[in-house]
Amino acid sequence: MVPIALIVGLGNPGAEYEATRHNAGFWLVDTLAKQANVVFRQEAKFHGGLARLEKSDWKGWLLKPTTFMNRSGQSVIALANFYKILPEQILVVHDELDLPVGTARLKQGGGHGGHNGLKDIIASLGANFYRLRIGIGHPGNRADVVNYVLHAPSRDEQISIDASIDAALKILPFLFKDEIAKAMQVLHS
């Protein structure tokens, strides 16, 4: 086993998407970057914003693809290939319709569950990366999903999502030391 070397936050670029549910992955990596006092810089060859995080317990990359959600794999594979990062060293943080608002779950592998960002990453990289799923709830009707993910959560939902992001950030030190089972135990209890 090898520790996480790259944390990818999924979202859509642009001010009009900044506060939308689909950008929950961006929210987590932005919070992590702010806590570590690092700034994302645009890297054309990686199709995204990139930051180097060097903490006492971890050195690695933070990535925010600027390709729009359905082309996220283009950004992830470019960076992974350049730095020779294996899929099992990658943590992808994304919004999850199938989890209640305010829930965060960690897993490795699996399908895309209809998430276009995951679908593109799996097509580029395979499915063996880790996922940190930030629950945004489901609108109830499948026909409403696109509209739902591309709109901002209510104030109460945002408070719950922020709390789940805070809980997820607390388990990152376990991931940095390749203590995946411990990270899951803490996050899921």
Solvent accessible surface area in square Angstrom, and as a share of the most:
residue,aa,sasa,rsa
1,M,174,0.78
2,V,56,0.32
3,P,59,0.37
4,I,4,0.02
5,A,21,0.17
6,L,0,0.00
7,I,0,0.00
8,V,0,0.00
9,G,0,0.00
10,L,0,0.00
11,G,2,0.02
12,N,10,0.05
13,P,29,0.18
14,G,43,0.41
15,A,86,0.67
16,E,128,0.57
17,Y,53,0.20
18,E,116,0.52
19,A,61,0.48
20,T,8,0.05
21,R,19,0.07
22,H,23,0.10
23,N,2,0.01
24,A,0,0.00
25,G,0,0.00
26,F,14,0.06
27,W,37,0.13
28,L,0,0.00
29,V,0,0.00
30,D,55,0.29
31,T,43,0.25
32,L,6,0.03
33,A,4,0.03
34,K,168,0.71
35,Q,123,0.55
36,A,31,0.24
37,N,137,0.70
38,V,38,0.22
39,V,127,0.73
40,F,40,0.17
41,R,122,0.45
42,Q,130,0.58
43,E,35,0.16
44,A,92,0.71
45,K,114,0.48
46,F,4,0.02
47,H,64,0.29
48,G,2,0.02
49,G,1,0.01
50,L,0,0.00
51,A,1,0.01
52,R,87,0.32
53,L,1,0.01
54,E,107,0.48
55,K,74,0.32
56,S,125,0.81
57,D,57,0.29
58,W,13,0.05
59,K,119,0.51
60,G,1,0.01
61,W,30,0.10
62,L,0,0.00
63,L,0,0.00
64,K,37,0.16
65,P,2,0.01
66,T,51,0.29
67,T,23,0.13
68,F,96,0.40
69,M,7,0.03
70,N,87,0.45
71,R,117,0.43
72,S,1,0.00
73,G,0,0.00
74,Q,64,0.28
75,S,0,0.00
76,V,0,0.00
77,I,45,0.23
78,A,27,0.21
79,L,0,0.00
80,A,3,0.03
81,N,98,0.50
82,F,109,0.46
83,Y,80,0.31
84,K,165,0.70
85,I,15,0.07
86,L,89,0.44
87,P,32,0.20
88,E,54,0.24
89,Q,31,0.14
90,I,0,0.00
91,L,0,0.00
92,V,0,0.00
93,V,0,0.00
94,H,1,0.00
95,D,2,0.01
96,E,26,0.12
97,L,40,0.20
98,D,102,0.53
99,L,22,0.11
100,P,88,0.55
101,V,44,0.25
102,G,29,0.28
103,T,26,0.15
104,A,5,0.04
105,R,76,0.28
106,L,4,0.02
107,K,67,0.28
108,Q,69,0.31
109,G,11,0.11
110,G,45,0.43
111,G,52,0.50
112,H,67,0.30
113,G,75,0.72
114,G,52,0.50
115,H,22,0.10
116,N,73,0.38
117,G,0,0.00
118,L,5,0.03
119,K,90,0.38
120,D,22,0.11
121,I,0,0.00
122,I,40,0.20
123,A,87,0.67
124,S,45,0.29
125,L,26,0.13
126,G,33,0.32
127,A,36,0.28
128,N,75,0.39
129,F,0,0.00
130,Y,5,0.02
131,R,1,0.00
132,L,0,0.00
133,R,44,0.16
134,I,0,0.00
135,G,0,0.00
136,I,0,0.00
137,G,10,0.09
138,H,84,0.37
139,P,44,0.28
140,G,68,0.66
141,N,81,0.41
142,R,213,0.78
143,A,90,0.70
144,D,64,0.33
145,V,29,0.17
146,V,105,0.60
147,N,94,0.48
148,Y,32,0.12
149,V,10,0.06
150,L,59,0.29
151,H,101,0.45
152,A,57,0.44
153,P,16,0.10
154,S,59,0.38
155,R,187,0.68
156,D,103,0.53
157,E,43,0.19
158,Q,49,0.22
159,I,94,0.48
160,S,41,0.27
161,I,0,0.00
162,D,63,0.33
163,A,59,0.45
164,S,4,0.02
165,I,6,0.03
166,D,66,0.34
167,A,43,0.34
168,A,0,0.00
169,L,17,0.08
170,K,144,0.61
171,I,1,0.00
172,L,3,0.01
173,P,49,0.31
174,F,43,0.18
175,L,0,0.00
176,F,10,0.04
177,K,115,0.49
178,D,36,0.18
179,E,72,0.32
180,I,19,0.09
181,A,82,0.64
182,K,90,0.38
183,A,0,0.00
184,M,55,0.25
185,Q,117,0.52
186,V,64,0.37
187,L,17,0.09
188,H,68,0.30
189,S,123,0.80
